[in-house]
Amino acid sequence: MKQPVCPKCQYQRQAYDSHVMEGICPACGIAYAKWRPETDQTTSPQNLPEAERDDIYEDDDDDIAPENIRTRLVDAVTYVPDRVDSVAFWGRAILFVALFIWGWSFILAGISVEKLMGSFMHSIILPFHEFGHVLFSPFGRFMTILGGSLFQVLLPLGLAAAFVYQMNDNFGASVMLWWAGQSFMDVSVYIADASFRTLPLIAGMGEESHDWGNLLSMLDMLNYDWTIACFSFGIGVVLMVLSWLWGGYILYLQKQVLNDF
């Protein structure tokens, strides 16, 4: 399939430019459909007849219309490249199955200290959790304490957005969404222990350093620790299921591309 040529810089899109969204020039960054040559002042909106000027502004309004925003979002989260390497595709498929099985083991175990805190994922999450305390420390004691749990769920969500809008890799984004779901489950164990403070903390930290014991005490909500823990676990389940639906659909679309070549 012949690749488009940029009307501004004449750069012809190449196969290795798949990381840049369709309709955008990888070289100069303009949107093909919206670019107009700048010739002289007579082409500016102020110098056009009123009817034509209104048409331009109406087009700008259309860009921010809810239906257009919704369409762009759907296009972004369902994007697949024109060509998909078969080895990479089957690697993703194997990873999808592994995350599906592993995720169900977390869901079925519920708010389990042994399953969640003893998981390999907890070892991955813990350094980011501790970094979150440092990151939010300029915002006061409450945010410093909350920052650990907050950062461990915001990080994979931020990475998911980066995979969608910077790397055009929606399957990678679905994996990050899975991680976010697992992070919410991980937090739920910490919340559920707020009243008891029995979880082993990192070396050198005693019961007085229990994040959620302190947070809920400060909010006078210690009696609601189990309810809040279940809510966090429920969010994790929803995000994990969404990640499977999203990742499975992206694999389906990529399989269609494989069938074409």
C-alpha positions in Angstrom: 0.0 0.0 0.0 1.4 3.4 -1.0 2.3 5.6 2.0 1.0 9.2 2.1 3.3 12.2 1.3 3.2 15.2 3.6 1.7 18.3 1.8 4.0 20.6 3.8 7.5 19.0 3.9 7.0 16.3 1.2 8.1 13.5 3.5 6.7 10.2 2.5 5.6 8.0 5.4 7.6 4.8 5.9 6.8 1.4 7.4 9.0 2.2 10.4 6.9 5.3 11.2 4.1 3.1 12.6 4.6 4.6 16.1 3.2 7.9 14.8 -0.6 8.1 14.5 -2.1 7.8 11.0 -2.8 11.2 9.4 0.2 12.9 11.2 3.5 13.6 9.5 6.4 11.8 11.3 8.8 14.5 10.1 7.2 17.8 10.8 4.2 16.8 12.9 1.3 18.5 11.0 -2.0 16.8 10.4 -2.4 16.1 6.7 -6.1 16.9 6.6 -5.9 20.2 8.4 -2.7 21.8 6.9 -3.2 24.7 4.6 -0.3 26.5 2.9 0.5 30.0 4.3 0.8 32.1 1.1 -0.1 35.7 2.1 -2.4 37.6 4.5 -5.4 37.2 2.2 -5.7 33.6 3.3 -6.0 34.4 7.0 -9.5 33.9 8.5 -9.8 37.7 9.2 -9.5 38.5 5.5 -11.9 35.9 4.2 -15.6 36.6 3.5 -17.8 36.2 6.5 -19.5 33.0 5.3 -16.1 31.3 4.7 -14.8 32.5 8.0 -17.8 31.0 9.8 -17.1 27.7 8.1 -13.6 27.6 9.5 -14.7 28.4 13.0 -17.4 25.8 12.7 -14.8 23.2 11.8 -12.8 24.1 14.9 -15.9 23.7 17.0 -16.5 20.3 15.4 -13.1 19.2 16.6 -14.0 19.6 20.2 -17.6 18.2 19.9 -18.2 15.3 22.3 -18.9 12.9 19.4 -15.6 13.8 17.7 -13.7 13.4 21.0 -15.3 10.1 21.5 -14.4 9.0 18.0 -10.8 10.0 18.4 -10.6 8.2 21.7 -12.0 5.0 20.2 -9.6 5.3 17.3 -6.7 5.7 19.6 -7.5 2.7 21.9 -8.3 0.4 19.0 -5.4 1.3 16.7 -3.3 -1.6 15.3 -0.4 -1.1 12.7 -0.9 -2.1 9.1 1.6 -5.0 9.5 2.0 -7.2 12.5 5.0 -9.5 12.9 3.9 -13.1 13.5 6.5 -13.9 16.2 5.5 -10.7 18.1 1.8 -11.5 17.7 2.1 -15.0 19.1 4.4 -13.8 21.9 1.6 -11.3 22.9 -1.0 -14.1 22.7 1.1 -16.3 25.1 1.5 -13.3 27.5 -2.3 -12.7 27.3 -3.1 -16.2 28.4 -0.5 -16.1 31.2 -1.9 -12.9 32.6 -5.5 -14.2 32.2 -4.6 -17.3 34.3 -2.5 -15.4 36.8 -5.1 -12.7 37.2 -7.9 -15.2 37.9 -5.7 -16.7 40.7 -5.7 -13.2 42.4 -9.4 -12.7 41.9 -10.4 -16.1 43.3 -8.1 -15.7 46.3 -9.8 -12.5 47.3 -8.1 -10.1 49.8 -5.5 -12.6 50.8 -2.2 -11.7 52.5 -0.6 -14.9 51.4 -1.6 -14.6 47.7 -1.1 -10.9 47.2 1.7 -10.0 49.5 3.5 -13.2 48.7 3.2 -12.6 45.0 6.1 -11.7 42.6 4.1 -8.7 41.7 4.3 -7.3 45.2 8.1 -7.4 45.0 7.8 -5.3 41.8 5.3 -2.9 43.3 7.1 -2.3 46.6 9.9 -0.1 45.3 7.4 2.2 43.5 5.3 2.3 46.6 8.2 3.5 48.7 9.2 6.0 46.0 5.7 7.4 46.1 6.2 8.4 49.8 9.2 10.5 48.7 7.5 11.9 45.7 4.5 13.3 47.6 6.5 14.3 50.7 6.5 18.1 49.7 2.7 18.0 50.1 2.4 17.4 53.8 2.2 14.4 56.1 -1.1 13.1 54.9 -0.1 13.0 51.2 3.3 11.6 52.2 1.6 8.6 53.8 -1.0 8.3 51.0 1.7 8.8 48.3 2.9 5.2 48.5 -0.4 3.6 47.6 -1.3 6.4 45.3 1.8 6.2 43.2 1.7 2.4 42.9 -1.7 2.6 41.1 -1.0 5.8 39.2 2.2 4.6 37.7 0.8 1.8 35.5 -2.2 3.9 34.6 0.2 6.6 33.4 2.3 4.0 31.5 -0.9 2.8 29.8 -1.7 6.3 28.6 1.9 6.6 27.3 1.6 3.3 25.4 -1.6 4.5 23.7 -0.6 8.1 22.8 3.2 7.9 22.6 3.9 4.4 21.4 0.7 3.4 19.6 0.9 0.1 21.4 -2.6 -0.8 22.7 -1.7 -4.3 23.7 1.1 -3.0 25.8 -1.4 -0.5 27.3 -3.7 -3.3 28.2 -0.9 -5.1 30.1 -0.3 -1.8 32.0 -4.0 -1.7 32.8 -3.7 -5.3 34.2 -0.9 -4.1 36.4 -3.0 -1.2 37.7 -5.8 -3.7 38.6 -3.3 -5.9 40.4 -1.9 -2.8 42.2 -5.4 -1.9 43.5 -5.7 -5.5 44.8 -2.3 -5.2 46.5 -3.4 -2.0 48.2 -6.6 -3.7 49.5 -4.6 -6.0 51.7 -2.9 -3.1 53.3 -6.2 -1.3 53.9 -7.9 -4.3 55.4 -5.1 -4.5 58.0 -5.5 -0.9 59.1 -7.3 -1.9 62.4 -4.9 -4.7 63.2 -1.5 -3.5 62.0 -0.2 -7.0 61.8 1.4 -6.9 58.3 5.2 -7.1 58.3 6.6 -3.8 57.2 10.0 -3.2 55.6 13.0 -3.4 57.9 13.2 -0.7 60.6 9.6 0.2 60.4 7.1 -0.6 63.3 3.4 -0.5 63.6 3.5 3.3 63.9 4.5 3.4 60.2 1.4 1.5 59.0 0.2 3.7 56.1 -3.5 2.9 56.2 -3.7 2.5 59.9 -2.5 6.1 60.1 -4.5 7.4 57.2 -7.8 6.0 58.4 -7.1 7.1 61.9 -6.5 10.7 60.7 -9.8 10.5 58.8 -11.6 8.9 61.7 -12.6 6.1 59.4 -10.8 3.2 60.9 -14.1 1.2 61.3 -14.5 1.3 57.6 -11.2 -0.4 56.7 -12.8 -3.6 55.4 -15.4 -1.7 53.3 -12.7 0.5 51.7 -10.5 -2.6 51.2 -13.3 -4.3 49.3 -13.8 -1.2 47.2 -10.1 -1.1 46.3 -10.2 -4.9 45.5 -13.3 -4.4 43.4 -11.7 -1.6 41.3 -8.8 -4.0 40.8 -11.1 -6.7 39.5 -12.9 -4.3 37.1 -9.6 -3.0 35.7 -8.2 -6.5 35.3 -11.3 -7.7 33.4 -11.2 -4.5 31.2 -7.6 -5.2 30.4 -8.5 -8.7 29.2 -11.3 -7.4 27.1 -9.1 -4.7 25.6 -6.1 -6.9 25.1 -8.2 -9.7 23.6 -9.8 -7.3 21.1 -6.5 -5.9 20.1 -5.2 -9.4 19.5 -8.3 -10.1 17.4 -7.6 -7.0 15.3 -4.0 -7.9 14.9 -4.9 -11.4 13.8 -7.0 -9.9 11.0 -3.9 -8.0 9.8 -1.9 -11.2 10.0 -4.5 -12.9 7.8 -4.1 -10.2 5.2 -0.3 -10.7 4.7 
